[in-house]
Amino acid sequence: MIPLFAVLAMAAPAQDHAMHAMPGMTLPAKPAAKRKPPAGKPATSKPVKRPAPVAPVAMDHATMDHATMDHAQMGHVPAESVPDAAPMDHGAMDHTAMGHAAASASEPPAKTGTDLPAGAAPAPPAPMPHYADRVWNPAAMAQARKAMMREEGGGQTFAQVMLDLAEFQIRDGRDGYRWEGGAWFGGDIHRAVVKSEGEGDLGGGLEVAEVQALYSRAIGPYFNLQAGVRHDARPGPSRTYATIGVEGLAPYWFEVDVAAFVATTGEVLGRVEGYYDQRLTQRLILQPRVEVNLSAQDVRRRGIGSGVTDAELGLRLRYEVRREFAPYVGVSWERRLGDTARFARAAGADTGGLGVVAGLRAWF
């Protein structure tokens, strides 16, 4: 019986193992054989004459006559191989300038733009090439650019009404209500602002009510300077104040509002308030809040003492059904302080305490 490997060997075609037959393995041609000199004549080779090397010589550019120099010999090139050319007057060349050019090429480039060190020099004017003015009417193009800057560059006017607090308060058997909010109309720089806040008892009527009409001017990306008037309808007697303050977003996302009030009768009051929105989820926000009121003097007719008159600390948890509509619950601690608390006790009024609140925050 013939083995299987013998059958496979017989069926396989003969292979050419010559290396020159494989692709890419073509061998180079054999070099031509050197011709032998005729018999009886020895092989001789004519020596090639080479110019003797020239030793380097120190050159003084200030005193040498460059026009009489043989530059062919300096380059170690036979003179007969140099083509005829007009003689160059090297004596007239400024070699000192050439040296400075070589030195300046090795120096780093001068600093420009944002590489310049900080300083107080005014910034260069921004380039404003209006290439369309070369084709279209420049007056029409200026009007189009003005409309574009008004619509897309911060010149638009907007409006908003914000009801920041609208809540019921339960305080040791004495139920009440409170509101705080405002509205504004204008652009990114100039705005007209109206603010209002107040509180009262459900069965006892309105205790505190005030309204402010302000002009707001942006003084930076995050803060507005506000000035205007404030009118207090309650508690009586009513008062009107000149108002100036700052409102905006402080570092670490704290909303702050600081204002001073000067009454037409001479009283000076102050107020500091702020809050922080801690987002627990995309819809659930925890808001700590603080408000402190101050007075420069006693105003006995209104039950206000000098120093810190009252303070409020609150913690509210709201759920944003939509960004514009968010009910909330929380706790609020209020207290009259100093002489203001003494005046309240003398009048038989409450000095404050801890309460539970429930309300709504909305804007449109």
KAURGI-V812368 format. One record per backbone hydrogen bond with DSSP energy under -0.5 kcal/mol. NH is the residue of the N-H (numbers start at 1). CO is the residue of the C=O. E is the energy in kcal/mol with one decimal. If there is no record, write none. Layout:
{{NH	CO	E} {NH	CO	E}}
This chain:
{{7	3	-1.4} {8	4	-2.0} {9	5	-1.8} {10	6	-1.9} {11	7	-2.0} {12	8	-1.6} {17	15	-0.8} {21	18	-1.2} {22	19	-1.0} {25	22	-1.9} {41	38	-1.8} {42	40	-0.5} {49	47	-0.5} {55	53	-0.5} {61	59	-0.7} {63	60	-0.9} {64	60	-1.8} {66	64	-1.0} {68	65	-1.2} {69	66	-1.0} {71	69	-1.1} {74	70	-1.2} {75	71	-1.4} {76	73	-1.4} {77	72	-2.2} {81	78	-1.4} {82	79	-1.3} {83	81	-0.5} {90	88	-1.5} {92	89	-1.1} {93	90	-1.0} {95	93	-1.1} {98	94	-1.3} {99	95	-1.8} {100	96	-2.0} {101	97	-2.3} {102	98	-2.1} {103	99	-2.0} {104	100	-2.7} {105	101	-1.7} {106	102	-0.9} {106	103	-0.6} {107	103	-0.6} {107	104	-0.6} {115	112	-2.0} {116	113	-1.4} {131	129	-0.8} {133	130	-1.2} {134	131	-1.6} {135	132	-1.4} {136	132	-3.0} {141	137	-2.3} {142	138	-2.3} {143	139	-1.8} {144	140	-1.9} {145	141	-2.4} {146	142	-2.0} {147	143	-2.0} {148	144	-2.1} {149	145	-2.5} {150	146	-1.8} {151	147	-2.0} {152	148	-3.0} {153	148	-0.5} {153	149	-1.4} {155	149	-1.0} {158	186	-3.8} {160	184	-2.0} {162	182	-3.1} {163	161	-0.5} {163	362	-3.2} {164	162	-0.8} {164	180	-0.7} {165	180	-2.5} {167	178	-2.2} {168	358	-2.6} {169	176	-2.6} {170	356	-2.5} {171	169	-0.6} {171	174	-1.0} {174	171	-2.1} {175	173	-0.7} {176	169	-2.7} {177	200	-2.4} {178	167	-1.9} {179	198	-2.3} {180	165	-2.2} {181	196	-2.4} {182	162	-2.6} {183	194	-2.6} {184	160	-2.2} {185	192	-2.1} {186	158	-2.6} {187	190	-2.5} {188	154	-0.9} {191	216	-2.1} {192	185	-2.9} {193	191	-0.5} {193	214	-2.7} {194	183	-3.0} {195	212	-2.0} {196	181	-2.4} {197	210	-1.6} {198	179	-2.0} {199	208	-1.8} {200	177	-1.9} {201	205	-1.6} {202	175	-1.9} {205	201	-1.0} {207	199	-2.0} {208	199	-2.2} {209	234	-1.7} {210	197	-2.2} {211	231	-1.9} {212	195	-3.1} {213	229	-2.3} {214	193	-3.2} {215	227	-3.3} {216	191	-2.8} {217	225	-2.8} {218	189	-2.2} {219	223	-2.3} {220	223	-0.7} {224	247	-3.0} {225	217	-3.2} {226	245	-2.9} {227	215	-2.0} {228	243	-2.3} {229	213	-2.2} {230	241	-2.4} {231	211	-2.7} {232	239	-2.9} {233	209	-1.8} {233	231	-0.6} {234	209	-1.4} {239	232	-1.5} {241	230	-3.3} {242	262	-3.0} {243	228	-3.0} {244	260	-1.8} {245	226	-2.8} {246	258	-2.5} {247	224	-2.3} {248	256	-2.1} {249	222	-2.2} {250	248	-0.7} {250	254	-3.4} {253	250	-1.0} {254	250	-0.9} {255	253	-0.6} {255	275	-2.3} {256	248	-2.5} {256	254	-0.5} {257	273	-2.4} {258	246	-2.6} {259	271	-2.3} {260	244	-2.7} {261	269	-2.9} {262	242	-2.3} {263	261	-0.5} {263	267	-3.3} {264	240	-1.9} {266	263	-1.5} {269	261	-2.8} {270	294	-2.1} {271	259	-2.2} {272	292	-2.5} {273	257	-2.1} {274	290	-2.2} {275	255	-1.9} {276	288	-1.7} {278	276	-0.8} {278	286	-3.0} {279	277	-0.8} {280	278	-0.7} {280	284	-2.3} {281	284	-1.8} {285	283	-0.6} {285	318	-2.4} {286	278	-2.9} {287	285	-0.5} {287	316	-3.5} {288	276	-0.9} {288	286	-0.5} {289	314	-2.6} {290	274	-2.4} {291	312	-2.0} {292	272	-2.7} {293	310	-2.3} {294	270	-2.6} {295	307	-2.1} {296	268	-2.8} {299	304	-3.5} {302	299	-1.4} {303	300	-1.1} {304	299	-2.3} {307	295	-2.6} {309	293	-1.7} {309	307	-0.7} {310	293	-0.9} {311	335	-1.9} {312	291	-2.5} {313	333	-2.6} {314	289	-2.7} {315	331	-2.5} {316	287	-2.2} {317	329	-3.4} {318	285	-2.6} {318	316	-0.5} {319	327	-2.6} {320	283	-2.8} {320	318	-0.5} {321	319	-1.2} {321	325	-1.2} {322	325	-1.9} {325	322	-1.3} {326	361	-2.5} {327	319	-0.7} {328	359	-2.3} {329	317	-2.0} {330	357	-2.0} {331	315	-2.1} {332	355	-2.5} {333	313	-3.4} {334	332	-0.5} {334	353	-2.2} {335	311	-1.9} {336	351	-2.8} {337	309	-2.9} {339	306	-0.5} {340	337	-1.2} {341	337	-0.7} {342	338	-1.5} {343	339	-2.6} {344	340	-1.9} {345	341	-2.3} {346	342	-2.0} {347	343	-1.4} {348	345	-1.0} {349	344	-3.0} {353	334	-0.9} {355	332	-2.5} {356	170	-2.0} {357	330	-2.5} {358	168	-1.6} {359	328	-2.3} {360	166	-1.7} {361	326	-2.4} {362	163	-1.9} {363	324	-1.4} {364	161	-2.1}}
